[in-house]
């Protein structure tokens, strides 16, 4: 008996569509220069293209009054105790301290002064932050994810988003990783179990109609 493809194996079991709700927010996850600077330990070619693709998405959200939230990662530079076991597992994250150019936002998608910036210490934008409370208080029912990395902070945020009761949308062209294999595998898994992976054009069309 030949082995089934992943699509055939999941068909009819996983992969239902959740769709957009009434009030979306755009989450720009960790678009920091450490992921786009060649030679940096965190450099991820897929993030370079994701930043470029996200410029149009971000501009559209702003034009149509969609709430935008940005996240970054920040640690105490002396002891990194706020990074807990994650920093022990991934000491490369120690670059994420205030004043390190690698921890600065990418210029093309800088937050505006009026937009919320949430600093986090772990992969999910929800873990240990007020994000869910902020969004629920404003009547947000759908979170649209752009950022990095697909297999790390995007996946973790997608899983937590659905667990907090949000419709979860990941924009395919606007997320990236350091290698295509984990990128594609995690997009497949998110789309199957936790939310919908959609094209940038579909997300833009939804923003325009919001």
C-alpha beads as a LAMMPS data file, in Angstrom:
LAMMPS data file: protein, C-alpha beads

210 atoms
209 bonds

1 atom types
1 bond types

-500.0 500.0 xlo xhi
-500.0 500.0 ylo yhi
-500.0 500.0 zlo zhi

Masses

1 110.0

Atoms # bond

1 1 1 0.000 0.000 0.000
2 1 1 1.510 3.342 -1.040
3 1 1 1.805 6.112 1.520
4 1 1 -0.829 8.841 1.266
5 1 1 0.116 12.421 0.578
6 1 1 -0.345 14.837 3.469
7 1 1 -3.272 16.483 1.668
8 1 1 -5.019 13.155 1.083
9 1 1 -4.407 12.042 4.660
10 1 1 -5.834 15.261 6.144
11 1 1 -8.779 15.577 3.749
12 1 1 -12.143 15.442 5.493
13 1 1 -10.531 15.474 8.940
14 1 1 -8.496 18.683 9.097
15 1 1 -8.590 21.814 6.992
16 1 1 -11.985 23.403 7.572
17 1 1 -12.112 27.130 6.757
18 1 1 -12.802 29.622 9.542
19 1 1 -12.884 32.822 7.489
20 1 1 -12.784 36.459 8.528
21 1 1 -15.127 37.821 11.154
22 1 1 -16.489 41.360 11.414
23 1 1 -13.574 43.246 12.981
24 1 1 -9.989 42.295 12.094
25 1 1 -6.680 43.500 13.499
26 1 1 -3.294 43.177 11.816
27 1 1 -0.510 41.751 13.976
28 1 1 2.986 42.555 12.707
29 1 1 5.091 39.969 14.491
30 1 1 8.773 40.639 15.232
31 1 1 9.864 42.347 12.028
32 1 1 13.299 43.145 13.502
33 1 1 16.527 43.761 11.646
34 1 1 18.239 40.686 13.082
35 1 1 16.154 38.596 10.690
36 1 1 16.954 40.701 7.622
37 1 1 20.654 41.504 8.121
38 1 1 22.935 39.190 6.180
39 1 1 25.564 37.633 8.427
40 1 1 23.483 38.028 11.585
41 1 1 22.822 34.746 13.429
42 1 1 19.056 35.095 13.029
43 1 1 19.179 36.074 9.338
44 1 1 16.303 34.471 7.460
45 1 1 16.027 35.056 3.694
46 1 1 12.311 34.362 3.814
47 1 1 11.829 37.269 6.192
48 1 1 13.457 39.682 3.749
49 1 1 10.751 38.924 1.207
50 1 1 8.048 38.903 3.895
51 1 1 8.972 42.449 4.929
52 1 1 8.791 43.635 1.329
53 1 1 5.409 41.966 0.806
54 1 1 4.047 43.358 4.085
55 1 1 4.548 47.002 3.114
56 1 1 1.427 46.960 0.941
57 1 1 -0.584 44.991 3.500
58 1 1 0.312 47.407 6.289
59 1 1 -0.468 50.454 4.155
60 1 1 -3.860 48.998 3.254
61 1 1 -4.699 48.299 6.901
62 1 1 -3.825 51.866 7.836
63 1 1 -5.873 53.372 5.002
64 1 1 -8.959 51.437 6.011
65 1 1 -8.741 51.967 9.759
66 1 1 -7.735 48.417 10.659
67 1 1 -6.148 48.227 14.104
68 1 1 -2.414 47.483 13.824
69 1 1 -0.316 45.964 16.609
70 1 1 3.435 45.412 16.349
71 1 1 5.485 43.067 18.497
72 1 1 9.165 42.812 19.249
73 1 1 11.306 40.756 21.615
74 1 1 13.156 42.429 24.475
75 1 1 15.303 41.025 27.281
76 1 1 17.072 42.454 30.288
77 1 1 20.625 42.868 28.984
78 1 1 22.375 41.893 32.185
79 1 1 21.013 38.514 33.216
80 1 1 18.358 37.550 30.634
81 1 1 16.294 36.038 33.442
82 1 1 13.115 37.248 31.733
83 1 1 13.979 34.915 28.849
84 1 1 13.762 31.862 31.090
85 1 1 14.393 28.493 29.501
86 1 1 13.881 29.786 25.944
87 1 1 17.064 31.830 26.066
88 1 1 18.899 28.790 27.404
89 1 1 17.575 26.690 24.543
90 1 1 18.147 29.455 21.968
91 1 1 20.939 31.773 23.209
92 1 1 20.902 33.462 19.791
93 1 1 17.896 35.393 21.119
94 1 1 20.216 37.362 23.403
95 1 1 20.630 39.831 20.538
96 1 1 17.151 41.092 21.376
97 1 1 18.106 43.846 23.822
98 1 1 17.412 47.565 23.700
99 1 1 20.105 49.431 21.781
100 1 1 21.247 46.499 19.651
101 1 1 20.652 47.456 15.995
102 1 1 19.583 43.865 15.297
103 1 1 16.664 44.368 17.693
104 1 1 15.397 47.478 15.894
105 1 1 12.308 47.341 13.716
106 1 1 12.781 47.013 9.965
107 1 1 12.622 50.467 8.418
108 1 1 10.042 49.532 5.777
109 1 1 7.412 48.561 8.361
110 1 1 8.140 50.873 11.280
111 1 1 5.319 51.324 13.799
112 1 1 3.601 54.676 13.871
113 1 1 3.445 56.545 17.196
114 1 1 -0.297 55.860 17.340
115 1 1 0.148 52.082 16.983
116 1 1 0.573 49.726 19.911
117 1 1 3.932 47.990 20.302
118 1 1 3.987 44.940 22.550
119 1 1 7.329 43.660 23.792
120 1 1 7.411 39.961 24.533
121 1 1 9.944 37.459 25.812
122 1 1 8.619 34.246 24.290
123 1 1 7.401 33.030 20.934
124 1 1 3.689 33.792 21.203
125 1 1 2.519 37.390 21.070
126 1 1 -0.126 36.397 23.628
127 1 1 2.035 34.641 26.216
128 1 1 2.684 36.898 29.198
129 1 1 1.272 39.993 27.463
130 1 1 -1.965 42.002 27.515
131 1 1 -2.636 41.427 23.818
132 1 1 -5.751 39.265 24.170
133 1 1 -7.332 41.659 26.678
134 1 1 -6.616 44.656 24.456
135 1 1 -8.126 43.033 21.393
136 1 1 -11.198 41.668 23.158
137 1 1 -11.861 45.073 24.738
138 1 1 -11.925 46.644 21.277
139 1 1 -14.266 44.071 19.802
140 1 1 -11.646 42.430 17.589
141 1 1 -12.722 38.972 16.458
142 1 1 -10.094 38.238 13.780
143 1 1 -6.308 38.459 13.917
144 1 1 -4.341 38.668 10.684
145 1 1 -0.709 37.636 11.083
146 1 1 2.346 38.903 9.212
147 1 1 5.920 38.567 10.434
148 1 1 8.453 36.001 11.493
149 1 1 9.332 33.341 11.898
150 1 1 6.748 31.001 10.428
151 1 1 7.883 28.000 12.449
152 1 1 8.406 29.996 15.650
153 1 1 6.566 33.140 16.633
154 1 1 3.960 32.964 13.855
155 1 1 2.973 29.405 14.674
156 1 1 2.972 30.021 18.439
157 1 1 0.880 33.165 18.020
158 1 1 -1.561 31.389 15.706
159 1 1 -2.071 28.563 18.200
160 1 1 -2.623 30.976 21.086
161 1 1 -4.899 33.192 18.990
162 1 1 -7.395 30.417 18.333
163 1 1 -7.176 29.366 21.992
164 1 1 -8.102 32.942 22.972
165 1 1 -11.151 32.787 20.727
166 1 1 -9.960 34.720 17.675
167 1 1 -10.406 33.782 14.049
168 1 1 -6.816 33.372 12.916
169 1 1 -5.556 34.345 9.475
170 1 1 -1.951 34.011 8.257
171 1 1 -0.957 35.905 5.122
172 1 1 1.228 33.542 3.103
173 1 1 3.453 36.076 1.342
174 1 1 3.895 38.149 4.497
175 1 1 5.476 35.532 6.767
176 1 1 8.940 34.062 6.424
177 1 1 11.543 31.742 7.871
178 1 1 15.188 30.852 7.426
179 1 1 14.446 27.730 5.371
180 1 1 11.564 26.759 3.099
181 1 1 11.007 23.329 4.687
182 1 1 9.870 24.486 8.161
183 1 1 8.134 27.456 6.559
184 1 1 5.941 25.293 4.315
185 1 1 5.388 22.598 6.943
186 1 1 4.123 25.120 9.475
187 1 1 1.904 26.914 6.980
188 1 1 0.352 23.535 6.161
189 1 1 -0.190 22.732 9.837
190 1 1 -1.597 26.163 10.730
191 1 1 -3.970 26.029 7.773
192 1 1 -5.078 22.531 8.740
193 1 1 -5.656 23.002 12.472
194 1 1 -5.531 26.553 13.789
195 1 1 -6.580 29.114 11.191
196 1 1 -6.634 29.979 7.517
197 1 1 -3.565 30.675 5.389
198 1 1 -4.602 33.179 2.728
199 1 1 -2.987 35.170 -0.064
200 1 1 -2.021 38.794 0.438
201 1 1 -4.604 39.843 -2.134
202 1 1 -7.375 38.101 -0.228
203 1 1 -6.349 39.822 3.005
204 1 1 -6.177 43.198 1.272
205 1 1 -9.633 42.660 -0.229
206 1 1 -11.020 41.889 3.228
207 1 1 -9.404 45.008 4.693
208 1 1 -10.900 47.107 1.916
209 1 1 -14.337 45.751 2.716
210 1 1 -14.026 45.964 6.493

Bonds

1 1 1 2
2 1 2 3
3 1 3 4
4 1 4 5
5 1 5 6
6 1 6 7
7 1 7 8
8 1 8 9
9 1 9 10
10 1 10 11
11 1 11 12
12 1 12 13
13 1 13 14
14 1 14 15
15 1 15 16
16 1 16 17
17 1 17 18
18 1 18 19
19 1 19 20
20 1 20 21
21 1 21 22
22 1 22 23
23 1 23 24
24 1 24 25
25 1 25 26
26 1 26 27
27 1 27 28
28 1 28 29
29 1 29 30
30 1 30 31
31 1 31 32
32 1 32 33
33 1 33 34
34 1 34 35
35 1 35 36
36 1 36 37
37 1 37 38
38 1 38 39
39 1 39 40
40 1 40 41
41 1 41 42
42 1 42 43
43 1 43 44
44 1 44 45
45 1 45 46
46 1 46 47
47 1 47 48
48 1 48 49
49 1 49 50
50 1 50 51
51 1 51 52
52 1 52 53
53 1 53 54
54 1 54 55
55 1 55 56
56 1 56 57
57 1 57 58
58 1 58 59
59 1 59 60
60 1 60 61
61 1 61 62
62 1 62 63
63 1 63 64
64 1 64 65
65 1 65 66
66 1 66 67
67 1 67 68
68 1 68 69
69 1 69 70
70 1 70 71
71 1 71 72
72 1 72 73
73 1 73 74
74 1 74 75
75 1 75 76
76 1 76 77
77 1 77 78
78 1 78 79
79 1 79 80
80 1 80 81
81 1 81 82
82 1 82 83
83 1 83 84
84 1 84 85
85 1 85 86
86 1 86 87
87 1 87 88
88 1 88 89
89 1 89 90
90 1 90 91
91 1 91 92
92 1 92 93
93 1 93 94
94 1 94 95
95 1 95 96
96 1 96 97
97 1 97 98
98 1 98 99
99 1 99 100
100 1 100 101
101 1 101 102
102 1 102 103
103 1 103 104
104 1 104 105
105 1 105 106
106 1 106 107
107 1 107 108
108 1 108 109
109 1 109 110
110 1 110 111
111 1 111 112
112 1 112 113
113 1 113 114
114 1 114 115
115 1 115 116
116 1 116 117
117 1 117 118
118 1 118 119
119 1 119 120
120 1 120 121
121 1 121 122
122 1 122 123
123 1 123 124
124 1 124 125
125 1 125 126
126 1 126 127
127 1 127 128
128 1 128 129
129 1 129 130
130 1 130 131
131 1 131 132
132 1 132 133
133 1 133 134
134 1 134 135
135 1 135 136
136 1 136 137
137 1 137 138
138 1 138 139
139 1 139 140
140 1 140 141
141 1 141 142
142 1 142 143
143 1 143 144
144 1 144 145
145 1 145 146
146 1 146 147
147 1 147 148
148 1 148 149
149 1 149 150
150 1 150 151
151 1 151 152
152 1 152 153
153 1 153 154
154 1 154 155
155 1 155 156
156 1 156 157
157 1 157 158
158 1 158 159
159 1 159 160
160 1 160 161
161 1 161 162
162 1 162 163
163 1 163 164
164 1 164 165
165 1 165 166
166 1 166 167
167 1 167 168
168 1 168 169
169 1 169 170
170 1 170 171
171 1 171 172
172 1 172 173
173 1 173 174
174 1 174 175
175 1 175 176
176 1 176 177
177 1 177 178
178 1 178 179
179 1 179 180
180 1 180 181
181 1 181 182
182 1 182 183
183 1 183 184
184 1 184 185
185 1 185 186
186 1 186 187
187 1 187 188
188 1 188 189
189 1 189 190
190 1 190 191
191 1 191 192
192 1 192 193
193 1 193 194
194 1 194 195
195 1 195 196
196 1 196 197
197 1 197 198
198 1 198 199
199 1 199 200
200 1 200 201
201 1 201 202
202 1 202 203
203 1 203 204
204 1 204 205
205 1 205 206
206 1 206 207
207 1 207 208
208 1 208 209
209 1 209 210
